[in-house]
Amino acid sequence: MIVAGGPEFGASEFTAQVLLAARRLNPELACAMTLGLGGGVEDALGPAGLSTVHMARESKPDYVPDEGGSLEFWGVFEAFKEHSEPASIRAVVDRGSMGREPLLRILARDPAELMALLCRLIDELGVSGCVAE
């Protein structure tokens, strides 16, 4: 894993909207991380034990704008709402669309849980060296 920088509060409006939407149905969530969705990441989610939902961009109603995180808020809220156990969800897959890269959002109650989930995913991908403290 290559660390490109440290975490920043409020660094991404899109990630913030994902977390706010998820908190509507699971208020215990307080941390989120966005990762690129490539290299077998999606296939590793289940074996790593991350309960996952998929954001359905193609089902977006016309009244939801694509800008400012509105699409992300709508998509995550709808995915959580349709899940039988929203409190169990720890990953949101967004397969992207034309001009939008595929992304994975990992959600957690606190930074320690977020790091533990990330390390489980990294371990499942066969990459060594992840230590969650």
Beta strands, then each sheet from edge to edge (+ up, - down):
strand 1: 31-36
strand 2: 51-54
strand 3: 89-94
strand 4: 103-108
sheet 1: 1+ 4- 3+ 2+
end
